[in-house]
Amino acid sequence: MKKLLLITSCFLLFAFAANAQRYAVIDTKYILDKLPEYKNADKQIQQISSQWQKEIDDKQAELDKMYKNYDAEQYMLSDELKKKREAELFNKEKEIRDLQKKRFGYEGDLFKERQKLVKPIQDKVYNAIQKISVAKAYDFVLDKSEGITVIFADPKLDKSDDVLRELGIKL
């Protein structure tokens, strides 16, 4: 009986070891921080961002000054001039909001600059990860930099088509 239990345990251990998936954990933020070209790109993005923020801050200061002038003069203005000044203030506010959106909004100028400067470096890192993953036969590579993210998965492990077939979807 002991012999049978020992043989079964060994068989299960070997079966589990044979099916065990190999994985690795990396930290892309750490990797990127060590790359001089990433540091340069990040520095450029910071400079551009600061320049654009200063432009917006200057326009905001101008708007604040316009508001103060309006508050001081509104009692002496005719209704027609009040409406004109209020329209100018409204247009100036809209101009500032539009500029903020253009520079820092979703897919704005900052996003495009980041794509232009950082994406090629990220692609270079991803290609290196993929090369190492294939060479060392990793099934999964997890990135721990911003939560756990699968950065590489062996395509043979993707069972999406099996799930689609199970759902009755023809491929």
C-alpha positions in Angstrom: 0.0 0.0 0.0 2.8 2.4 0.9 4.5 1.5 -2.4 1.4 2.3 -4.4 0.9 5.6 -2.5 4.6 6.5 -3.1 4.3 5.7 -6.9 1.1 7.6 -7.2 2.6 10.6 -5.4 5.7 10.5 -7.6 3.6 10.2 -10.8 1.5 13.2 -9.7 4.6 15.3 -8.9 6.2 14.5 -12.3 2.9 15.2 -14.1 2.5 18.5 -12.3 6.2 19.5 -13.0 5.8 18.6 -16.7 2.7 20.9 -16.9 4.1 23.6 -14.8 4.2 26.9 -16.6 7.3 29.0 -16.5 6.8 32.7 -15.8 8.9 35.7 -15.0 8.2 39.0 -13.3 9.7 42.3 -14.5 9.4 46.0 -13.6 9.2 48.1 -16.7 9.3 51.4 -14.7 12.6 50.3 -13.3 13.9 49.3 -16.7 12.8 52.5 -18.3 14.3 54.6 -15.6 17.7 53.0 -16.3 17.6 53.9 -20.0 19.4 57.2 -20.9 17.2 57.7 -23.9 14.0 57.4 -21.8 15.4 59.9 -19.3 16.1 62.3 -22.1 12.6 61.8 -23.6 11.0 62.3 -20.2 13.1 65.5 -19.6 11.9 66.8 -23.0 8.3 66.1 -22.2 8.6 67.8 -18.8 10.1 70.9 -20.5 7.4 71.0 -23.1 4.7 70.5 -20.5 6.1 73.3 -18.3 6.2 75.6 -21.3 2.6 74.9 -22.2 1.5 75.2 -18.5 3.2 78.6 -18.3 1.4 79.7 -21.4 -1.9 78.7 -19.8 -1.0 80.3 -16.5 -0.2 83.6 -18.3 -3.5 83.5 -20.0 -5.3 82.7 -16.7 -3.5 85.7 -15.1 -4.7 87.9 -17.9 -8.2 86.7 -17.4 -8.0 87.3 -13.7 -6.9 90.9 -14.4 -9.8 91.3 -16.8 -12.2 90.1 -14.1 -10.8 92.5 -11.5 -11.1 95.4 -14.0 -14.6 94.4 -14.8 -15.6 94.2 -11.1 -14.1 97.6 -10.5 -15.8 99.3 -13.5 -19.1 97.4 -13.8 -21.1 100.0 -11.9 -20.0 102.7 -14.2 -20.6 100.8 -17.4 -23.8 100.9 -19.5 -25.7 97.7 -20.0 -24.4 97.4 -23.5 -20.8 97.7 -22.4 -21.4 95.3 -19.5 -22.7 92.7 -22.0 -19.7 93.3 -24.2 -17.2 92.9 -21.4 -19.0 89.7 -20.1 -18.9 88.3 -23.6 -15.1 89.0 -23.7 -14.6 87.3 -20.4 -16.7 84.3 -21.5 -14.7 84.1 -24.7 -11.4 84.4 -22.9 -12.4 81.6 -20.4 -13.4 79.4 -23.3 -10.1 80.1 -25.1 -8.2 79.0 -22.0 -10.3 75.8 -21.5 -9.8 75.0 -25.2 -6.1 75.5 -24.9 -5.9 73.3 -21.8 -7.8 70.6 -23.7 -5.6 70.9 -26.8 -2.4 70.7 -24.8 -3.2 68.3 -21.9 -6.5 66.7 -22.9 -7.1 63.1 -24.0 -5.1 62.6 -27.2 -3.9 66.2 -26.9 -0.5 67.7 -27.8 1.2 66.2 -24.7 -0.1 62.7 -25.5 1.1 63.0 -29.0 4.6 64.2 -27.9 4.8 61.3 -25.4 3.8 58.9 -28.2 6.4 60.4 -30.5 9.2 60.3 -27.9 8.5 57.5 -25.5 6.7 54.9 -27.6 9.7 53.8 -29.7 11.6 53.3 -26.4 8.8 51.3 -24.9 8.6 49.2 -28.1 12.4 48.5 -27.9 11.9 47.3 -24.3 8.9 45.2 -25.3 10.9 43.6 -28.1 13.7 42.7 -25.7 11.2 41.2 -23.3 9.6 39.2 -26.0 13.1 38.0 -27.3 14.1 36.9 -23.8 10.7 35.3 -23.2 11.0 33.1 -26.3 14.6 32.3 -25.7 14.0 31.2 -22.1 10.7 29.5 -22.9 8.6 31.7 -20.5 4.9 31.1 -20.8 4.1 34.4 -19.0 5.9 37.6 -18.2 4.2 39.8 -15.6 4.9 43.5 -15.2 4.8 44.6 -11.5 5.4 48.3 -12.1 1.7 49.4 -12.1 -0.2 46.5 -10.7 0.3 43.1 -12.1 -0.1 43.1 -15.9 0.6 40.3 -18.4 3.2 41.8 -20.7 3.9 38.6 -22.7 2.0 35.4 -23.0 2.9 32.5 -25.1 0.3 32.5 -28.0 -0.1 28.7 -27.7 -1.7 29.2 -24.3 -4.4 31.5 -25.6 -7.6 29.6 -25.5 -9.9 32.4 -26.8 -10.7 30.4 -30.0 -11.7 27.4 -27.8 -14.1 29.6 -25.8 -15.6 31.0 -29.0 -16.1 27.5 -30.4 -17.7 26.5 -27.1 -20.1 29.5 -27.5 -21.0 28.3 -31.0 -19.0 31.0 -32.9 -17.5 29.7 -36.1 -14.0 30.9 -36.9 
